[in-house]
Amino acid sequence: MKTYGQYCPIARASEILAERWTLIIVRNLLVGCRTFSELNSGAPDIPKDTLTNRLEVLEQSGIIERRPRPRGREFVYSLTPRGLGLKSVCEAIGNWGARWLEMKPQPFNAGFVLWVTSRLVVQDRLPGKTIVVRVDLRDQPRQKFWLLLHRPQSELCTMYPGAPEDLVVTTDSKALVHWHLRKFSFEDALRRKLIEVDGPRSLADAFPTWFRPSPFAHVFADRSLRSAQ
């Protein structure tokens, strides 16, 4: 690990946290990722060697701990008390980014947005059974996603899960991002046909109530309000 050779706490913390991908890994651990594959799903562009290296550094720094999984060959990763102290750091960085940085005009990664969405499910609001939701993207018609909504942790699949689909959601990547950030309400998205939900009426009506917004949605809302004034 390269050092700045300074006693300053910002410099010392940056030696660990300012490496590319490190804070993304910490963020994923904070939202409940526990295994190597789950962490990789939350950072789909990270090379596996890099993920392995970053996890080793975080473990050596006392930020995470690694334990063998009771079954299988994978390890389970979790944040130590030292690592949990980074929650406020990640929130502060996220709030700053939402407040001051513009969203780049580039294709949205729908898979990542849906992965985050699966981590923001309000589990207590789900029906007692697993709900299978297929997501069809107008801008990526060859790519299919399935949300498996169940307790204790919902998940995202990119292959048919082998169970009947309860709902089919048709939308596009941009609309997904904007709803995730609550730039418009679900009712407005339905009215404008940005999002369409097919399936039993009771499930279709309940669908938007199962998800929390992005934890930074309120910052984007405040920013939009200030811009409109």
mmCIF file of the C-alpha atoms, coordinates in Angstrom:
data_MODEL
# 
_entry.id   MODEL 
# 
loop_
_atom_site.group_PDB 
_atom_site.id 
_atom_site.type_symbol 
_atom_site.label_atom_id 
_atom_site.label_alt_id 
_atom_site.label_comp_id 
_atom_site.label_asym_id 
_atom_site.label_entity_id 
_atom_site.label_seq_id 
_atom_site.pdbx_PDB_ins_code 
_atom_site.Cartn_x 
_atom_site.Cartn_y 
_atom_site.Cartn_z 
_atom_site.occupancy 
_atom_site.B_iso_or_equiv 
_atom_site.pdbx_formal_charge 
_atom_site.auth_seq_id 
_atom_site.auth_comp_id 
_atom_site.auth_asym_id 
_atom_site.auth_atom_id 
_atom_site.pdbx_PDB_model_num 
ATOM 1   C CA . MET A 1 1   ? 0.000   0.000   0.000   1.00 0.00 ? 1   MET A CA 1 
ATOM 2   C CA . LYS A 1 2   ? 1.355   3.421   -0.952  1.00 0.00 ? 2   LYS A CA 1 
ATOM 3   C CA . THR A 1 3   ? 1.390   6.028   1.782   1.00 0.00 ? 3   THR A CA 1 
ATOM 4   C CA . TYR A 1 4   ? 1.392   9.820   1.832   1.00 0.00 ? 4   TYR A CA 1 
ATOM 5   C CA . GLY A 1 5   ? 3.883   9.861   4.690   1.00 0.00 ? 5   GLY A CA 1 
ATOM 6   C CA . GLN A 1 6   ? 1.692   12.283  6.631   1.00 0.00 ? 6   GLN A CA 1 
ATOM 7   C CA . TYR A 1 7   ? 0.219   12.080  10.121  1.00 0.00 ? 7   TYR A CA 1 
ATOM 8   C CA . CYS A 1 8   ? -2.987  13.821  8.959   1.00 0.00 ? 8   CYS A CA 1 
ATOM 9   C CA . PRO A 1 9   ? -6.001  11.517  9.589   1.00 0.00 ? 9   PRO A CA 1 
ATOM 10  C CA . ILE A 1 10  ? -7.453  12.406  6.174   1.00 0.00 ? 10  ILE A CA 1 
ATOM 11  C CA . ALA A 1 11  ? -4.237  11.296  4.487   1.00 0.00 ? 11  ALA A CA 1 
ATOM 12  C CA . ARG A 1 12  ? -4.050  8.098   6.539   1.00 0.00 ? 12  ARG A CA 1 
ATOM 13  C CA . ALA A 1 13  ? -7.685  7.191   5.868   1.00 0.00 ? 13  ALA A CA 1 
ATOM 14  C CA . SER A 1 14  ? -7.260  7.987   2.165   1.00 0.00 ? 14  SER A CA 1 
ATOM 15  C CA . GLU A 1 15  ? -4.437  5.460   1.923   1.00 0.00 ? 15  GLU A CA 1 
ATOM 16  C CA . ILE A 1 16  ? -7.054  2.764   2.520   1.00 0.00 ? 16  ILE A CA 1 
ATOM 17  C CA . LEU A 1 17  ? -10.327 4.232   1.290   1.00 0.00 ? 17  LEU A CA 1 
ATOM 18  C CA . ALA A 1 18  ? -9.309  6.295   -1.745  1.00 0.00 ? 18  ALA A CA 1 
ATOM 19  C CA . GLU A 1 19  ? -8.300  3.254   -3.814  1.00 0.00 ? 19  GLU A CA 1 
ATOM 20  C CA . ARG A 1 20  ? -10.641 2.669   -6.760  1.00 0.00 ? 20  ARG A CA 1 
ATOM 21  C CA . TRP A 1 21  ? -13.596 0.406   -5.829  1.00 0.00 ? 21  TRP A CA 1 
ATOM 22  C CA . THR A 1 22  ? -12.900 0.365   -2.087  1.00 0.00 ? 22  THR A CA 1 
ATOM 23  C CA . LEU A 1 23  ? -15.793 2.590   -1.011  1.00 0.00 ? 23  LEU A CA 1 
ATOM 24  C CA . ILE A 1 24  ? -18.104 0.776   -3.452  1.00 0.00 ? 24  ILE A CA 1 
ATOM 25  C CA . ILE A 1 25  ? -17.268 -2.468  -1.652  1.00 0.00 ? 25  ILE A CA 1 
ATOM 26  C CA . VAL A 1 26  ? -17.912 -0.820  1.727   1.00 0.00 ? 26  VAL A CA 1 
ATOM 27  C CA . ARG A 1 27  ? -21.227 0.537   0.413   1.00 0.00 ? 27  ARG A CA 1 
ATOM 28  C CA . ASN A 1 28  ? -22.252 -2.939  -0.718  1.00 0.00 ? 28  ASN A CA 1 
ATOM 29  C CA . LEU A 1 29  ? -21.395 -4.392  2.682   1.00 0.00 ? 29  LEU A CA 1 
ATOM 30  C CA . LEU A 1 30  ? -23.481 -1.679  4.320   1.00 0.00 ? 30  LEU A CA 1 
ATOM 31  C CA . VAL A 1 31  ? -26.545 -2.660  2.256   1.00 0.00 ? 31  VAL A CA 1 
ATOM 32  C CA . GLY A 1 32  ? -26.246 -6.306  3.232   1.00 0.00 ? 32  GLY A CA 1 
ATOM 33  C CA . CYS A 1 33  ? -23.864 -8.048  0.808   1.00 0.00 ? 33  CYS A CA 1 
ATOM 34  C CA . ARG A 1 34  ? -22.053 -10.872 2.535   1.00 0.00 ? 34  ARG A CA 1 
ATOM 35  C CA . THR A 1 35  ? -20.388 -13.117 -0.054  1.00 0.00 ? 35  THR A CA 1 
ATOM 36  C CA . PHE A 1 36  ? -17.843 -12.545 -2.822  1.00 0.00 ? 36  PHE A CA 1 
ATOM 37  C CA . SER A 1 37  ? -20.502 -13.139 -5.493  1.00 0.00 ? 37  SER A CA 1 
ATOM 38  C CA . GLU A 1 38  ? -22.916 -10.688 -3.857  1.00 0.00 ? 38  GLU A CA 1 
ATOM 39  C CA . LEU A 1 39  ? -20.204 -8.037  -3.631  1.00 0.00 ? 39  LEU A CA 1 
ATOM 40  C CA . ASN A 1 40  ? -19.326 -8.652  -7.266  1.00 0.00 ? 40  ASN A CA 1 
ATOM 41  C CA . SER A 1 41  ? -22.987 -8.280  -8.297  1.00 0.00 ? 41  SER A CA 1 
ATOM 42  C CA . GLY A 1 42  ? -23.056 -4.878  -6.661  1.00 0.00 ? 42  GLY A CA 1 
ATOM 43  C CA . ALA A 1 43  ? -19.949 -3.817  -8.606  1.00 0.00 ? 43  ALA A CA 1 
ATOM 44  C CA . PRO A 1 44  ? -20.381 -5.678  -11.918 1.00 0.00 ? 44  PRO A CA 1 
ATOM 45  C CA . ASP A 1 45  ? -17.442 -3.993  -13.664 1.00 0.00 ? 45  ASP A CA 1 
ATOM 46  C CA . ILE A 1 46  ? -14.833 -4.744  -11.013 1.00 0.00 ? 46  ILE A CA 1 
ATOM 47  C CA . PRO A 1 47  ? -12.182 -7.319  -12.021 1.00 0.00 ? 47  PRO A CA 1 
ATOM 48  C CA . LYS A 1 48  ? -12.316 -10.276 -9.648  1.00 0.00 ? 48  LYS A CA 1 
ATOM 49  C CA . ASP A 1 49  ? -8.600  -9.954  -8.880  1.00 0.00 ? 49  ASP A CA 1 
ATOM 50  C CA . THR A 1 50  ? -9.182  -6.354  -7.848  1.00 0.00 ? 50  THR A CA 1 
ATOM 51  C CA . LEU A 1 51  ? -12.101 -7.328  -5.627  1.00 0.00 ? 51  LEU A CA 1 
ATOM 52  C CA . THR A 1 52  ? -9.951  -9.991  -3.977  1.00 0.00 ? 52  THR A CA 1 
ATOM 53  C CA . ASN A 1 53  ? -7.150  -7.466  -3.401  1.00 0.00 ? 53  ASN A CA 1 
ATOM 54  C CA . ARG A 1 54  ? -9.442  -4.802  -1.962  1.00 0.00 ? 54  ARG A CA 1 
ATOM 55  C CA . LEU A 1 55  ? -11.053 -7.310  0.409   1.00 0.00 ? 55  LEU A CA 1 
ATOM 56  C CA . GLU A 1 56  ? -7.614  -8.382  1.626   1.00 0.00 ? 56  GLU A CA 1 
ATOM 57  C CA . VAL A 1 57  ? -6.622  -4.761  2.329   1.00 0.00 ? 57  VAL A CA 1 
ATOM 58  C CA . LEU A 1 58  ? -9.887  -4.083  4.149   1.00 0.00 ? 58  LEU A CA 1 
ATOM 59  C CA . GLU A 1 59  ? -9.410  -7.199  6.250   1.00 0.00 ? 59  GLU A CA 1 
ATOM 60  C CA . GLN A 1 60  ? -5.799  -6.321  7.075   1.00 0.00 ? 60  GLN A CA 1 
ATOM 61  C CA . SER A 1 61  ? -6.957  -2.824  8.060   1.00 0.00 ? 61  SER A CA 1 
ATOM 62  C CA . GLY A 1 62  ? -9.518  -4.216  10.510  1.00 0.00 ? 62  GLY A CA 1 
ATOM 63  C CA . ILE A 1 63  ? -12.470 -2.850  8.528   1.00 0.00 ? 63  ILE A CA 1 
ATOM 64  C CA . ILE A 1 64  ? -13.976 -6.214  7.613   1.00 0.00 ? 64  ILE A CA 1 
ATOM 65  C CA . GLU A 1 65  ? -13.744 -9.742  8.903   1.00 0.00 ? 65  GLU A CA 1 
ATOM 66  C CA . ARG A 1 66  ? -13.961 -12.953 6.917   1.00 0.00 ? 66  ARG A CA 1 
ATOM 67  C CA . ARG A 1 67  ? -15.440 -16.214 8.139   1.00 0.00 ? 67  ARG A CA 1 
ATOM 68  C CA . PRO A 1 68  ? -15.911 -19.557 6.372   1.00 0.00 ? 68  PRO A CA 1 
ATOM 69  C CA . ARG A 1 69  ? -19.477 -20.139 5.261   1.00 0.00 ? 69  ARG A CA 1 
ATOM 70  C CA . PRO A 1 70  ? -21.095 -23.031 7.188   1.00 0.00 ? 70  PRO A CA 1 
ATOM 71  C CA . ARG A 1 71  ? -21.820 -24.750 3.896   1.00 0.00 ? 71  ARG A CA 1 
ATOM 72  C CA . GLY A 1 72  ? -19.930 -24.472 0.644   1.00 0.00 ? 72  GLY A CA 1 
ATOM 73  C CA . ARG A 1 73  ? -16.513 -23.036 -0.104  1.00 0.00 ? 73  ARG A CA 1 
ATOM 74  C CA . GLU A 1 74  ? -17.361 -19.316 -0.021  1.00 0.00 ? 74  GLU A CA 1 
ATOM 75  C CA . PHE A 1 75  ? -16.435 -16.967 2.784   1.00 0.00 ? 75  PHE A CA 1 
ATOM 76  C CA . VAL A 1 76  ? -18.817 -14.584 4.510   1.00 0.00 ? 76  VAL A CA 1 
ATOM 77  C CA . TYR A 1 77  ? -17.681 -10.970 4.896   1.00 0.00 ? 77  TYR A CA 1 
ATOM 78  C CA . SER A 1 78  ? -18.965 -8.490  7.449   1.00 0.00 ? 78  SER A CA 1 
ATOM 79  C CA . LEU A 1 79  ? -18.022 -5.056  8.703   1.00 0.00 ? 79  LEU A CA 1 
ATOM 80  C CA . THR A 1 80  ? -16.275 -4.763  12.054  1.00 0.00 ? 80  THR A CA 1 
ATOM 81  C CA . PRO A 1 81  ? -17.174 -1.922  14.458  1.00 0.00 ? 81  PRO A CA 1 
ATOM 82  C CA . ARG A 1 82  ? -14.377 0.014   12.765  1.00 0.00 ? 82  ARG A CA 1 
ATOM 83  C CA . GLY A 1 83  ? -15.964 -0.672  9.381   1.00 0.00 ? 83  GLY A CA 1 
ATOM 84  C CA . LEU A 1 84  ? -19.470 0.245   10.557  1.00 0.00 ? 84  LEU A CA 1 
ATOM 85  C CA . GLY A 1 85  ? -18.037 3.636   11.463  1.00 0.00 ? 85  GLY A CA 1 
ATOM 86  C CA . LEU A 1 86  ? -17.763 4.264   7.707   1.00 0.00 ? 86  LEU A CA 1 
ATOM 87  C CA . LYS A 1 87  ? -21.552 4.401   7.358   1.00 0.00 ? 87  LYS A CA 1 
ATOM 88  C CA . SER A 1 88  ? -21.602 8.120   8.150   1.00 0.00 ? 88  SER A CA 1 
ATOM 89  C CA . VAL A 1 89  ? -18.650 8.644   5.776   1.00 0.00 ? 89  VAL A CA 1 
ATOM 90  C CA . CYS A 1 90  ? -20.488 6.964   2.887   1.00 0.00 ? 90  CYS A CA 1 
ATOM 91  C CA . GLU A 1 91  ? -23.660 8.914   3.652   1.00 0.00 ? 91  GLU A CA 1 
ATOM 92  C CA . ALA A 1 92  ? -21.745 12.195  3.680   1.00 0.00 ? 92  ALA A CA 1 
ATOM 93  C CA . ILE A 1 93  ? -20.037 11.426  0.362   1.00 0.00 ? 93  ILE A CA 1 
ATOM 94  C CA . GLY A 1 94  ? -23.333 10.324  -1.195  1.00 0.00 ? 94  GLY A CA 1 
ATOM 95  C CA . ASN A 1 95  ? -25.132 13.446  0.003   1.00 0.00 ? 95  ASN A CA 1 
ATOM 96  C CA . TRP A 1 96  ? -22.335 15.633  -1.349  1.00 0.00 ? 96  TRP A CA 1 
ATOM 97  C CA . GLY A 1 97  ? -22.451 13.859  -4.722  1.00 0.00 ? 97  GLY A CA 1 
ATOM 98  C CA . ALA A 1 98  ? -26.232 14.140  -4.951  1.00 0.00 ? 98  ALA A CA 1 
ATOM 99  C CA . ARG A 1 99  ? -26.067 17.817  -4.002  1.00 0.00 ? 99  ARG A CA 1 
ATOM 100 C CA . TRP A 1 100 ? -23.249 18.982  -6.270  1.00 0.00 ? 100 TRP A CA 1 
ATOM 101 C CA . LEU A 1 101 ? -22.609 16.528  -9.115  1.00 0.00 ? 101 LEU A CA 1 
ATOM 102 C CA . GLU A 1 102 ? -24.655 16.253  -12.292 1.00 0.00 ? 102 GLU A CA 1 
ATOM 103 C CA . MET A 1 103 ? -25.735 12.847  -13.536 1.00 0.00 ? 103 MET A CA 1 
ATOM 104 C CA . LYS A 1 104 ? -23.596 11.936  -16.520 1.00 0.00 ? 104 LYS A CA 1 
ATOM 105 C CA . PRO A 1 105 ? -25.358 11.672  -19.910 1.00 0.00 ? 105 PRO A CA 1 
ATOM 106 C CA . GLN A 1 106 ? -24.438 8.032   -20.417 1.00 0.00 ? 106 GLN A CA 1 
ATOM 107 C CA . PRO A 1 107 ? -26.404 4.788   -20.705 1.00 0.00 ? 107 PRO A CA 1 
ATOM 108 C CA . PHE A 1 108 ? -27.832 3.744   -17.364 1.00 0.00 ? 108 PHE A CA 1 
ATOM 109 C CA . ASN A 1 109 ? -26.889 0.339   -16.002 1.00 0.00 ? 109 ASN A CA 1 
ATOM 110 C CA . ALA A 1 110 ? -30.356 -1.119  -15.461 1.00 0.00 ? 110 ALA A CA 1 
ATOM 111 C CA . GLY A 1 111 ? -28.923 -4.243  -13.881 1.00 0.00 ? 111 GLY A CA 1 
ATOM 112 C CA . PHE A 1 112 ? -27.248 -2.188  -11.159 1.00 0.00 ? 112 PHE A CA 1 
ATOM 113 C CA . VAL A 1 113 ? -30.397 -0.138  -10.517 1.00 0.00 ? 113 VAL A CA 1 
ATOM 114 C CA . LEU A 1 114 ? -32.459 -3.311  -10.173 1.00 0.00 ? 114 LEU A CA 1 
ATOM 115 C CA . TRP A 1 115 ? -29.828 -4.839  -7.923  1.00 0.00 ? 115 TRP A CA 1 
ATOM 116 C CA . VAL A 1 116 ? -30.031 -1.793  -5.661  1.00 0.00 ? 116 VAL A CA 1 
ATOM 117 C CA . THR A 1 117 ? -33.830 -1.961  -5.826  1.00 0.00 ? 117 THR A CA 1 
ATOM 118 C CA . SER A 1 118 ? -33.720 -5.555  -4.606  1.00 0.00 ? 118 SER A CA 1 
ATOM 119 C CA . ARG A 1 119 ? -31.727 -4.316  -1.611  1.00 0.00 ? 119 ARG A CA 1 
ATOM 120 C CA . LEU A 1 120 ? -34.317 -1.649  -0.797  1.00 0.00 ? 120 LEU A CA 1 
ATOM 121 C CA . VAL A 1 121 ? -37.293 -3.970  -0.428  1.00 0.00 ? 121 VAL A CA 1 
ATOM 122 C CA . VAL A 1 122 ? -39.436 -3.387  2.641   1.00 0.00 ? 122 VAL A CA 1 
ATOM 123 C CA . GLN A 1 123 ? -39.605 -7.048  3.599   1.00 0.00 ? 123 GLN A CA 1 
ATOM 124 C CA . ASP A 1 124 ? -42.478 -6.655  6.066   1.00 0.00 ? 124 ASP A CA 1 
ATOM 125 C CA . ARG A 1 125 ? -44.761 -5.370  3.307   1.00 0.00 ? 125 ARG A CA 1 
ATOM 126 C CA . LEU A 1 126 ? -44.330 -8.413  1.077   1.00 0.00 ? 126 LEU A CA 1 
ATOM 127 C CA . PRO A 1 127 ? -46.978 -11.124 0.843   1.00 0.00 ? 127 PRO A CA 1 
ATOM 128 C CA . GLY A 1 128 ? -46.209 -14.370 2.600   1.00 0.00 ? 128 GLY A CA 1 
ATOM 129 C CA . LYS A 1 129 ? -45.038 -16.083 -0.584  1.00 0.00 ? 129 LYS A CA 1 
ATOM 130 C CA . THR A 1 130 ? -42.214 -15.318 -3.018  1.00 0.00 ? 130 THR A CA 1 
ATOM 131 C CA . ILE A 1 131 ? -43.280 -12.853 -5.718  1.00 0.00 ? 131 ILE A CA 1 
ATOM 132 C CA . VAL A 1 132 ? -41.556 -13.268 -9.090  1.00 0.00 ? 132 VAL A CA 1 
ATOM 133 C CA . VAL A 1 133 ? -41.384 -10.060 -11.132 1.00 0.00 ? 133 VAL A CA 1 
ATOM 134 C CA . ARG A 1 134 ? -40.047 -10.071 -14.686 1.00 0.00 ? 134 ARG A CA 1 
ATOM 135 C CA . VAL A 1 135 ? -38.650 -6.734  -15.842 1.00 0.00 ? 135 VAL A CA 1 
ATOM 136 C CA . ASP A 1 136 ? -38.699 -6.057  -19.598 1.00 0.00 ? 136 ASP A CA 1 
ATOM 137 C CA . LEU A 1 137 ? -36.613 -3.083  -20.746 1.00 0.00 ? 137 LEU A CA 1 
ATOM 138 C CA . ARG A 1 138 ? -37.653 -1.256  -23.897 1.00 0.00 ? 138 ARG A CA 1 
ATOM 139 C CA . ASP A 1 139 ? -34.106 0.030   -24.426 1.00 0.00 ? 139 ASP A CA 1 
ATOM 140 C CA . GLN A 1 140 ? -32.497 -3.373  -23.802 1.00 0.00 ? 140 GLN A CA 1 
ATOM 141 C CA . PRO A 1 141 ? -34.979 -5.886  -25.226 1.00 0.00 ? 141 PRO A CA 1 
ATOM 142 C CA . ARG A 1 142 ? -32.489 -8.767  -25.243 1.00 0.00 ? 142 ARG A CA 1 
ATOM 143 C CA . GLN A 1 143 ? -31.739 -8.435  -21.544 1.00 0.00 ? 143 GLN A CA 1 
ATOM 144 C CA . LYS A 1 144 ? -34.210 -9.937  -19.076 1.00 0.00 ? 144 LYS A CA 1 
ATOM 145 C CA . PHE A 1 145 ? -34.269 -9.514  -15.323 1.00 0.00 ? 145 PHE A CA 1 
ATOM 146 C CA . TRP A 1 146 ? -36.288 -11.158 -12.600 1.00 0.00 ? 146 TRP A CA 1 
ATOM 147 C CA . LEU A 1 147 ? -36.815 -9.802  -9.113  1.00 0.00 ? 147 LEU A CA 1 
ATOM 148 C CA . LEU A 1 148 ? -37.444 -12.532 -6.564  1.00 0.00 ? 148 LEU A CA 1 
ATOM 149 C CA . LEU A 1 149 ? -39.178 -10.732 -3.714  1.00 0.00 ? 149 LEU A CA 1 
ATOM 150 C CA . HIS A 1 150 ? -39.104 -12.745 -0.512  1.00 0.00 ? 150 HIS A CA 1 
ATOM 151 C CA . ARG A 1 151 ? -37.836 -12.758 3.050   1.00 0.00 ? 151 ARG A CA 1 
ATOM 152 C CA . PRO A 1 152 ? -35.268 -12.395 4.499   1.00 0.00 ? 152 PRO A CA 1 
ATOM 153 C CA . GLN A 1 153 ? -33.487 -10.930 1.431   1.00 0.00 ? 153 GLN A CA 1 
ATOM 154 C CA . SER A 1 154 ? -34.884 -10.338 -2.038  1.00 0.00 ? 154 SER A CA 1 
ATOM 155 C CA . GLU A 1 155 ? -32.632 -10.952 -5.018  1.00 0.00 ? 155 GLU A CA 1 
ATOM 156 C CA . LEU A 1 156 ? -32.093 -10.183 -8.689  1.00 0.00 ? 156 LEU A CA 1 
ATOM 157 C CA . CYS A 1 157 ? -31.729 -12.893 -11.344 1.00 0.00 ? 157 CYS A CA 1 
ATOM 158 C CA . THR A 1 158 ? -30.636 -12.587 -14.963 1.00 0.00 ? 158 THR A CA 1 
ATOM 159 C CA . MET A 1 159 ? -31.817 -16.099 -15.872 1.00 0.00 ? 159 MET A CA 1 
ATOM 160 C CA . TYR A 1 160 ? -35.328 -17.517 -15.685 1.00 0.00 ? 160 TYR A CA 1 
ATOM 161 C CA . PRO A 1 161 ? -35.753 -18.611 -12.072 1.00 0.00 ? 161 PRO A CA 1 
ATOM 162 C CA . GLY A 1 162 ? -37.954 -21.575 -12.923 1.00 0.00 ? 162 GLY A CA 1 
ATOM 163 C CA . ALA A 1 163 ? -41.055 -20.241 -11.190 1.00 0.00 ? 163 ALA A CA 1 
ATOM 164 C CA . PRO A 1 164 ? -44.213 -18.671 -12.675 1.00 0.00 ? 164 PRO A CA 1 
ATOM 165 C CA . GLU A 1 165 ? -44.111 -14.895 -13.015 1.00 0.00 ? 165 GLU A CA 1 
ATOM 166 C CA . ASP A 1 166 ? -46.569 -13.013 -10.819 1.00 0.00 ? 166 ASP A CA 1 
ATOM 167 C CA . LEU A 1 167 ? -45.957 -9.602  -12.392 1.00 0.00 ? 167 LEU A CA 1 
ATOM 168 C CA . VAL A 1 168 ? -44.366 -8.260  -15.568 1.00 0.00 ? 168 VAL A CA 1 
ATOM 169 C CA . VAL A 1 169 ? -42.957 -4.726  -15.415 1.00 0.00 ? 169 VAL A CA 1 
ATOM 170 C CA . THR A 1 170 ? -42.221 -2.963  -18.710 1.00 0.00 ? 170 THR A CA 1 
ATOM 171 C CA . THR A 1 171 ? -40.096 0.168   -18.576 1.00 0.00 ? 171 THR A CA 1 
ATOM 172 C CA . ASP A 1 172 ? -36.674 1.493   -19.643 1.00 0.00 ? 172 ASP A CA 1 
ATOM 173 C CA . SER A 1 173 ? -33.390 2.096   -17.864 1.00 0.00 ? 173 SER A CA 1 
ATOM 174 C CA . LYS A 1 174 ? -33.796 5.859   -17.550 1.00 0.00 ? 174 LYS A CA 1 
ATOM 175 C CA . ALA A 1 175 ? -37.276 5.573   -16.058 1.00 0.00 ? 175 ALA A CA 1 
ATOM 176 C CA . LEU A 1 176 ? -35.979 3.024   -13.555 1.00 0.00 ? 176 LEU A CA 1 
ATOM 177 C CA . VAL A 1 177 ? -33.232 5.398   -12.408 1.00 0.00 ? 177 VAL A CA 1 
ATOM 178 C CA . HIS A 1 178 ? -35.580 8.368   -12.146 1.00 0.00 ? 178 HIS A CA 1 
ATOM 179 C CA . TRP A 1 179 ? -38.136 6.417   -10.128 1.00 0.00 ? 179 TRP A CA 1 
ATOM 180 C CA . HIS A 1 180 ? -35.358 5.050   -7.907  1.00 0.00 ? 180 HIS A CA 1 
ATOM 181 C CA . LEU A 1 181 ? -34.397 8.669   -7.181  1.00 0.00 ? 181 LEU A CA 1 
ATOM 182 C CA . ARG A 1 182 ? -38.113 9.597   -6.940  1.00 0.00 ? 182 ARG A CA 1 
ATOM 183 C CA . LYS A 1 183 ? -37.808 12.236  -9.612  1.00 0.00 ? 183 LYS A CA 1 
ATOM 184 C CA . PHE A 1 184 ? -41.441 11.319  -10.310 1.00 0.00 ? 184 PHE A CA 1 
ATOM 185 C CA . SER A 1 185 ? -44.047 9.295   -8.472  1.00 0.00 ? 185 SER A CA 1 
ATOM 186 C CA . PHE A 1 186 ? -45.036 5.791   -9.501  1.00 0.00 ? 186 PHE A CA 1 
ATOM 187 C CA . GLU A 1 187 ? -48.540 7.063   -10.262 1.00 0.00 ? 187 GLU A CA 1 
ATOM 188 C CA . ASP A 1 188 ? -47.085 9.680   -12.608 1.00 0.00 ? 188 ASP A CA 1 
ATOM 189 C CA . ALA A 1 189 ? -44.912 7.025   -14.265 1.00 0.00 ? 189 ALA A CA 1 
ATOM 190 C CA . LEU A 1 190 ? -47.999 4.859   -14.859 1.00 0.00 ? 190 LEU A CA 1 
ATOM 191 C CA . ARG A 1 191 ? -49.976 7.788   -16.238 1.00 0.00 ? 191 ARG A CA 1 
ATOM 192 C CA . ARG A 1 192 ? -47.167 8.683   -18.650 1.00 0.00 ? 192 ARG A CA 1 
ATOM 193 C CA . LYS A 1 193 ? -46.649 4.979   -19.475 1.00 0.00 ? 193 LYS A CA 1 
ATOM 194 C CA . LEU A 1 194 ? -43.016 5.196   -18.427 1.00 0.00 ? 194 LEU A CA 1 
ATOM 195 C CA . ILE A 1 195 ? -43.674 2.103   -16.326 1.00 0.00 ? 195 ILE A CA 1 
ATOM 196 C CA . GLU A 1 196 ? -46.354 -0.527  -16.988 1.00 0.00 ? 196 GLU A CA 1 
ATOM 197 C CA . VAL A 1 197 ? -47.259 -3.355  -14.624 1.00 0.00 ? 197 VAL A CA 1 
ATOM 198 C CA . ASP A 1 198 ? -49.173 -6.420  -15.800 1.00 0.00 ? 198 ASP A CA 1 
ATOM 199 C CA . GLY A 1 199 ? -50.589 -8.986  -13.405 1.00 0.00 ? 199 GLY A CA 1 
ATOM 200 C CA . PRO A 1 200 ? -53.247 -9.401  -10.723 1.00 0.00 ? 200 PRO A CA 1 
ATOM 201 C CA . ARG A 1 201 ? -54.641 -6.029  -9.712  1.00 0.00 ? 201 ARG A CA 1 
ATOM 202 C CA . SER A 1 202 ? -53.927 -6.513  -6.011  1.00 0.00 ? 202 SER A CA 1 
ATOM 203 C CA . LEU A 1 203 ? -50.233 -7.265  -6.640  1.00 0.00 ? 203 LEU A CA 1 
ATOM 204 C CA . ALA A 1 204 ? -49.853 -4.541  -9.285  1.00 0.00 ? 204 ALA A CA 1 
ATOM 205 C CA . ASP A 1 205 ? -51.298 -1.926  -6.918  1.00 0.00 ? 205 ASP A CA 1 
ATOM 206 C CA . ALA A 1 206 ? -49.062 -3.075  -4.055  1.00 0.00 ? 206 ALA A CA 1 
ATOM 207 C CA . PHE A 1 207 ? -45.874 -3.285  -6.143  1.00 0.00 ? 207 PHE A CA 1 
ATOM 208 C CA . PRO A 1 208 ? -44.602 0.322   -5.660  1.00 0.00 ? 208 PRO A CA 1 
ATOM 209 C CA . THR A 1 209 ? -45.196 0.124   -1.901  1.00 0.00 ? 209 THR A CA 1 
ATOM 210 C CA . TRP A 1 210 ? -42.677 -2.696  -1.528  1.00 0.00 ? 210 TRP A CA 1 
ATOM 211 C CA . PHE A 1 211 ? -39.619 -0.514  -2.248  1.00 0.00 ? 211 PHE A CA 1 
ATOM 212 C CA . ARG A 1 212 ? -37.838 2.265   -0.428  1.00 0.00 ? 212 ARG A CA 1 
ATOM 213 C CA . PRO A 1 213 ? -36.357 5.082   -2.544  1.00 0.00 ? 213 PRO A CA 1 
ATOM 214 C CA . SER A 1 214 ? -32.661 5.730   -2.941  1.00 0.00 ? 214 SER A CA 1 
ATOM 215 C CA . PRO A 1 215 ? -31.255 6.958   0.386   1.00 0.00 ? 215 PRO A CA 1 
ATOM 216 C CA . PHE A 1 216 ? -30.219 10.088  -1.506  1.00 0.00 ? 216 PHE A CA 1 
ATOM 217 C CA . ALA A 1 217 ? -33.585 10.772  -3.138  1.00 0.00 ? 217 ALA A CA 1 
ATOM 218 C CA . HIS A 1 218 ? -34.352 13.563  -0.658  1.00 0.00 ? 218 HIS A CA 1 
ATOM 219 C CA . VAL A 1 219 ? -31.157 15.393  -1.664  1.00 0.00 ? 219 VAL A CA 1 
ATOM 220 C CA . PHE A 1 220 ? -32.122 15.273  -5.343  1.00 0.00 ? 220 PHE A CA 1 
ATOM 221 C CA . ALA A 1 221 ? -35.608 16.517  -4.410  1.00 0.00 ? 221 ALA A CA 1 
ATOM 222 C CA . ASP A 1 222 ? -34.195 19.462  -2.451  1.00 0.00 ? 222 ASP A CA 1 
ATOM 223 C CA . ARG A 1 223 ? -31.836 20.244  -5.307  1.00 0.00 ? 223 ARG A CA 1 
ATOM 224 C CA . SER A 1 224 ? -34.692 20.236  -7.850  1.00 0.00 ? 224 SER A CA 1 
ATOM 225 C CA . LEU A 1 225 ? -36.782 22.468  -5.582  1.00 0.00 ? 225 LEU A CA 1 
ATOM 226 C CA . ARG A 1 226 ? -33.965 25.007  -5.259  1.00 0.00 ? 226 ARG A CA 1 
ATOM 227 C CA . SER A 1 227 ? -33.426 24.985  -9.018  1.00 0.00 ? 227 SER A CA 1 
ATOM 228 C CA . ALA A 1 228 ? -37.117 25.697  -9.613  1.00 0.00 ? 228 ALA A CA 1 
ATOM 229 C CA . GLN A 1 229 ? -37.127 28.712  -7.296  1.00 0.00 ? 229 GLN A CA 1 
# 
